């Protein structure tokens, strides 16, 4: 084998090793901006029926023209459906949905809202 061919093989192996090593530190990392949401269950129960759908309210947006909510990662408005439930009402901190014949209220988690110091007002 010529020096040129063996040099090309060595260079190729070196590049392959470097690219594999560069990718490995990123394995297992998650997106820090991803909301902390528990995944919905996917296994069936003992009777063989699928588990009930879990709806999670992740955000609400209200402007002059439209009210929308982020439920299970999907943006929906009143009258639209998400994972088999129809959105009936969107309030400042809650959303009413209906699945089957039973309405349910989803609420945003409470959090402290920081305000400016009175000295800075």
Protein Blocks (a to p, Z undefined) as FASTA:
>chain_A
ZZklmmmmmmmmmmmmmmmmmmmmmgoiacfkbccdddddfbdcfkopacddddddfbdc
ddfkbccddeehiacdehiaeehiacfbdcfkbccddehjbccdddddddddddddfklZ
Z
